Amino acid sequence: MKRWFVLSMIIASLTVMSVFAATPGQLLIWADSTRAPILTQLGNEFQAVYGIPVKVVEMNFGDIRTKFVTAAAAGEGPDIIVGANDWVGELAADGLLSPITFLSSDQLKQFAPSALQAFSYGGKLYGLPYGIDVLALFYNKDYVTNPPTTPDQLFTMAQQMTSGGFYGLAYPVYGDPYFSAPFIQGFGGYVFGTNPDGSLNPNDIGLANAGAVKGLDYIVSLFKAGIIPQGEDYNTAVNLFTSGKAAMMINGEWAVPQVQQAGINFGVAPIPGGKPFVGVQGFMINSKSPNQIQAIEFLSDYVNTNDTMYKIWQADPRIPARYDVSARAEKVAPWLKGFVEALSNTTPMPNIPQMASVWNAWTNAINLAIDGKESSQAALTTAVQQIKQAISQ
């Protein structure tokens, strides 16, 4: 009995090692439930052509990053992870990622610049982008023929349409800096400035400058005018639009399935005067991987093709990071065009570790200003002071 127990423990240990540690000659990829099925299919196709086995392990999205940090630091973990650009700062700074150097200058031109910038750190590219998240303006074509192109037009149009339980704009901005960012950054505010080499400077925080204050003032004015009901959260905003009780909505491409299911005759356009964050998903290579050549071969020769990127888009319909894939996808999803146009005025989600110190203080500032408890200037000034203090600790 004892011998059987010891043997079972050894087998279990070997199983865990096969899941969490790369094996020479076999690619190991960690991905979440959205991407794991398509990557398993692509891995089988890759093995059939190239003869290199590919094993895909499904994990919770948030666990990939935390478990990778521990495993890679110990010289283990997968060869490739699929994750977000804002992981790059921590992982690259700790030496856990291999730079992506296999893309030629012509290949780099195939990608939206914001996608490449998002995965860059210290002047080097650390991820192969495939999909982009960005906020844009949804509009119900039954109420809006020509979407607004300036903040003033948006305000006026939304105000004129708001009446009797019908709203001109559904906008889940309350308490959510991600949704407030388009106008704060669009009017001239910013989270972190940049150094001469283009890297982010955590000592230069622009969330209380004149532009940021003007942007938050604009958001507050939407509430004061009754265009947005006090306390409107994400679900309320989506429900208003999908039930036909709002003419426009600010949201991301992930909301498209709900809008389609509701049967709304919708279009998508850039946020008037807005400069939203872009979040980018992509492939990153473990610097400790024993299969560097195979990982590069998988990403450069197989993943970075129009057909493979299109298959990934079909399984995970974010905005394709490659222009040619976007053009192909727009033929079956014309709403993509508005999101692609929105990418022309965006800023990547900051990918340096100091960003973790920003969210709480920024959230509090938004709430205080919207609730009328402090002016935008006072709320944002306090937030910047709190962020600087948190970063310095």
C-alpha positions in Angstrom: 0.0 0.0 0.0 2.8 2.4 0.9 4.7 1.6 -2.3 1.5 2.2 -4.3 1.1 5.6 -2.6 4.7 6.6 -3.3 4.4 5.5 -7.0 1.1 7.5 -7.4 2.8 10.6 -5.9 5.7 10.3 -8.4 3.3 9.9 -11.3 1.3 13.0 -10.0 4.5 15.0 -9.7 5.5 14.1 -13.3 2.1 15.1 -14.5 2.3 18.5 -12.8 5.8 19.0 -14.3 4.6 18.1 -17.7 1.9 20.8 -17.4 3.9 23.5 -15.8 7.4 22.9 -17.2 8.6 23.1 -20.8 10.0 20.0 -22.4 12.8 20.2 -25.0 11.4 19.6 -28.4 7.8 20.2 -27.4 6.1 23.5 -27.2 4.0 24.3 -24.1 1.5 27.2 -24.2 -0.5 28.6 -21.4 -3.8 30.3 -22.4 -7.2 31.0 -21.0 -10.5 29.3 -21.9 -11.3 31.7 -24.7 -8.1 31.1 -26.6 -7.1 27.5 -25.5 -9.5 25.7 -27.9 -8.3 27.5 -31.0 -4.7 27.3 -30.0 -5.1 23.5 -29.5 -6.5 23.3 -33.0 -3.6 25.4 -34.4 -1.1 23.4 -32.4 -2.3 20.2 -34.0 -2.1 21.8 -37.5 1.4 23.1 -36.7 2.6 19.6 -35.5 1.2 18.0 -38.7 3.2 20.4 -40.9 6.4 21.0 -38.8 6.6 17.9 -36.7 6.8 19.8 -33.5 4.3 18.8 -30.8 2.3 21.6 -29.2 0.6 21.2 -25.8 -1.9 23.9 -24.7 -2.8 24.2 -21.0 -6.0 26.1 -20.1 -5.8 28.4 -17.1 -7.8 31.3 -15.7 -6.6 34.5 -17.4 -5.4 36.1 -14.2 -3.5 33.0 -13.1 -1.4 32.9 -16.2 0.6 36.0 -15.2 1.0 35.1 -11.5 2.0 31.5 -12.1 4.3 32.4 -15.0 6.2 34.8 -12.8 6.9 32.1 -10.2 7.6 29.3 -12.8 9.8 31.4 -15.2 11.8 32.8 -12.4 12.7 29.2 -11.4 13.7 28.4 -15.0 10.5 26.5 -15.7 7.0 27.3 -17.0 5.7 27.3 -20.5 7.5 28.3 -23.7 4.7 30.7 -24.7 2.0 32.6 -22.8 -1.0 34.4 -24.3 -1.8 37.5 -22.3 -2.2 41.3 -22.1 0.2 44.1 -22.9 0.1 45.5 -19.4 1.9 42.4 -18.1 5.0 43.3 -20.1 6.5 45.9 -17.8 6.8 43.5 -14.9 7.8 40.5 -16.9 10.4 42.2 -19.1 11.9 44.1 -16.2 12.4 40.8 -14.4 14.1 39.3 -17.5 11.4 36.7 -18.0 10.5 37.5 -21.6 12.5 37.2 -24.8 12.4 40.2 -27.2 10.5 39.6 -30.4 13.1 40.2 -33.1 11.9 38.0 -35.9 9.6 40.6 -37.5 11.0 42.4 -40.6 10.4 46.1 -41.1 7.7 45.2 -43.7 6.0 42.8 -41.3 6.0 45.5 -38.6 4.1 47.8 -41.0 1.3 45.2 -41.1 0.4 46.0 -37.5 -1.4 48.9 -36.0 1.3 51.1 -34.4 -0.6 51.2 -31.1 -0.5 47.4 -30.9 3.3 47.4 -31.2 3.8 50.3 -28.8 1.6 48.5 -26.3 3.9 45.5 -26.2 7.1 47.5 -26.2 9.2 48.1 -23.1 12.6 49.8 -22.9 12.7 50.2 -26.6 12.2 46.5 -27.4 9.1 44.6 -28.5 8.2 41.7 -26.2 4.9 40.4 -27.7 3.4 39.4 -31.0 0.1 41.2 -31.0 -3.1 39.6 -32.4 -6.1 41.4 -30.9 -7.0 44.9 -29.6 -9.6 46.2 -27.1 -10.7 49.8 -27.5 -13.7 51.9 -26.6 -15.8 53.5 -29.3 -19.2 55.0 -29.8 -22.1 52.7 -30.6 -25.1 54.4 -32.1 -28.6 53.1 -32.9 -29.2 53.9 -36.5 -33.0 54.1 -35.8 -32.2 57.3 -33.9 -28.8 58.5 -35.2 -28.1 58.9 -38.9 -24.8 60.8 -38.6 -22.8 60.1 -35.4 -21.3 63.2 -33.7 -17.7 64.0 -34.3 -16.9 66.5 -31.5 -17.6 66.5 -27.8 -19.9 69.5 -28.1 -21.9 67.7 -30.8 -22.1 64.6 -28.6 -23.4 66.6 -25.7 -25.9 68.6 -27.7 -27.3 65.5 -29.5 -27.5 63.4 -26.4 -29.2 66.2 -24.4 -31.8 66.8 -27.1 -32.7 63.1 -27.1 -32.8 62.6 -23.4 -36.4 62.7 -22.1 -39.0 60.5 -20.3 -36.7 57.6 -19.5 -35.0 57.6 -22.9 -31.3 58.6 -22.9 -29.2 60.1 -25.6 -26.1 58.4 -24.2 -25.4 55.3 -22.2 -22.0 55.6 -20.6 -20.8 53.5 -17.7 -18.2 56.1 -16.6 -19.1 56.3 -12.9 -16.2 55.1 -10.8 -14.3 53.5 -13.7 -11.2 55.3 -14.9 -11.0 53.1 -18.0 -14.2 54.7 -19.2 -13.3 58.2 -18.1 -9.9 58.0 -19.9 -11.2 58.9 -23.4 -12.2 62.4 -22.4 -9.5 63.0 -19.8 -6.8 62.0 -22.3 -8.7 63.5 -25.3 -8.7 66.9 -23.7 -5.0 66.7 -22.9 -4.5 64.8 -19.7 -2.3 61.7 -19.4 -1.4 59.1 -16.9 2.4 59.0 -17.4 4.6 61.2 -19.5 7.4 59.8 -21.6 11.2 60.0 -21.5 13.3 61.0 -24.5 13.6 57.4 -25.5 9.9 57.0 -25.6 9.6 54.9 -22.4 7.0 55.9 -19.7 8.1 58.2 -16.9 6.3 57.3 -13.7 7.4 60.6 -12.1 5.5 62.6 -14.7 1.8 62.3 -13.9 -0.6 64.3 -16.0 -3.9 63.4 -14.4 -4.4 66.9 -12.8 -3.2 69.1 -15.7 -5.5 71.6 -17.4 -6.6 69.0 -20.0 -7.4 66.3 -17.5 -9.5 68.8 -15.5 -11.3 69.9 -18.6 -12.0 66.3 -19.5 -13.4 65.4 -16.1 -15.5 68.6 -16.1 -17.0 67.5 -19.4 -17.9 64.1 -17.9 -19.4 65.8 -14.9 -21.5 68.0 -17.2 -23.1 64.9 -18.7 -24.4 64.0 -15.3 -25.5 67.6 -14.3 -27.5 67.8 -17.6 -29.2 64.5 -16.8 -27.8 62.9 -19.9 -26.4 60.1 -17.7 -28.4 59.0 -14.6 -26.5 59.2 -11.4 -24.8 55.9 -10.4 -25.2 54.3 -13.9 -23.1 51.2 -13.9 -21.9 49.0 -16.7 -24.9 46.6 -16.8 -27.4 49.5 -16.6 -25.7 51.2 -19.6 -25.7 48.1 -21.7 -29.3 47.3 -20.8 -30.4 50.8 -21.8 -28.8 50.5 -25.2 -29.8 46.9 -25.9 -33.4 47.6 -24.8 -33.7 50.5 -27.2 -33.8 53.1 -24.5 -30.5 54.9 -25.4 -29.5 56.3 -28.7 -25.8 56.0 -28.2 -23.4 54.1 -26.0 -19.7 54.2 -25.2 -18.3 50.6 -24.9 -15.8 48.2 -26.4 -16.0 45.5 -29.1 -16.8 42.9 -26.4 -20.3 44.4 -26.2 -21.1 43.7 -29.8 -22.6 40.2 -29.2 -25.1 41.5 -26.7 -26.0 44.4 -29.1 -26.4 42.0 -32.0 -28.5 39.5 -29.9 -30.8 42.4 -28.9 -31.4 43.1 -32.6 -30.3 46.7 -32.5 -29.6 48.3 -35.9 -26.2 49.7 -34.8 -23.1 51.4 -36.2 -19.8 52.1 -34.5 -17.7 55.3 -34.7 -14.7 56.8 -32.8 -15.6 58.6 -29.6 -16.0 62.3 -30.5 -12.8 64.0 -29.3 -11.9 60.9 -27.2 -8.5 59.3 -26.8 -9.2 55.9 -25.2 -6.8 53.3 -23.9 -6.0 50.4 -26.1 -5.5 47.0 -24.4 -3.7 44.5 -26.6 -3.6 40.7 -26.4 -0.6 38.8 -27.8 2.0 36.0 -27.6 5.0 36.2 -25.4 8.1 33.9 -25.2 9.6 32.7 -22.0 13.2 33.8 -21.9 14.0 30.6 -19.9 12.4 28.4 -22.5 14.6 25.5 -23.8 12.7 25.8 -27.1 13.5 29.3 -28.3 13.9 28.3 -31.9 10.7 26.3 -32.0 8.8 29.0 -30.3 10.0 31.6 -32.8 9.2 29.2 -35.6 5.7 28.7 -34.3 5.0 32.4 -34.0 6.9 33.7 -37.0 6.1 31.1 -39.6 2.7 29.9 -38.4 0.9 32.3 -36.1 1.9 35.5 -37.9 0.0 34.7 -41.1 -3.2 36.1 -42.4 -5.0 32.8 -42.3 -3.9 31.9 -38.7 -4.6 35.4 -37.4 -8.0 35.3 -39.0 -8.8 32.0 -37.4 -7.8 33.5 -34.0 -10.1 36.5 -34.7 -13.0 34.1 -35.5 -12.5 32.4 -32.1 -11.8 35.6 -30.2 -13.3 38.6 -32.1 -11.2 41.4 -30.8 -10.1 44.0 -33.3 -7.3 42.3 -35.3 -3.9 43.8 -34.7 -2.9 43.3 -38.4 -4.5 45.6 -41.0 -4.9 42.9 -43.6 -6.7 40.7 -41.1 -9.0 43.6 -40.1 -9.8 44.2 -43.8 -10.7 40.6 -44.2 -12.8 40.5 -41.1 -14.7 43.7 -41.9 -16.3 41.8 -44.9 -18.3 39.7 -42.5 -18.3 42.1 -39.5 -18.7 45.7 -41.0 -18.9 47.1 -37.4 -15.2 46.5 -37.1 -14.5 49.5 -39.3 -15.6 52.0 -36.6 -13.3 50.4 -34.1 -10.3 50.4 -36.5 -10.9 54.1 -37.1 -11.0 54.6 -33.3 -7.4 53.3 -33.2 -6.1 56.4 -34.9 -6.3 58.4 -31.6 -5.5 56.1 -28.7 -2.9 55.5 -26.0 -1.7 52.1 -24.9 -2.6 51.0 -21.4 0.6 51.8 -19.5 2.6 48.6 -19.1 4.9 49.6 -16.3 4.4 48.3 -12.7 3.6 51.7 -11.3 0.3 51.7 -13.0 -1.0 49.5 -10.2 -0.8 52.6 -7.9 -3.0 54.7 -10.2 -6.4 53.0 -10.2 -7.8 53.5 -6.7 -6.9 57.2 -6.4 -8.2 57.9 -9.9 -11.4 56.1 -9.2 -12.0 58.1 -6.0 -11.4 61.4 -7.9 -14.0 60.5 -10.5 -16.6 59.6 -7.9 -16.0 62.8 -5.9 -16.3 65.0 -8.9 -19.4 63.3 -10.3 -21.1 63.3 -6.9 -20.4 67.0 -6.6 -18.4 66.6 -3.4 -15.2 68.2 -4.9 -14.3 70.1 -8.0 -12.5 68.2 -10.8 -9.4 70.2 -10.1 -9.4 69.4 -6.3 -10.2 65.7 -6.8 -7.6 65.1 -9.4 -4.9 67.1 -7.6 -5.5 64.9 -4.5 -5.4 61.8 -6.7 -2.0 62.7 -8.2 -0.6 63.3 -4.7 -1.8 59.9 -3.6 -0.5 58.2 -6.7 3.0 59.8 -6.2 3.0 58.7 -2.6 2.0 55.1 -3.5 4.7 54.9 -6.2 7.4 56.1 -3.8 6.7 53.4 -1.2 
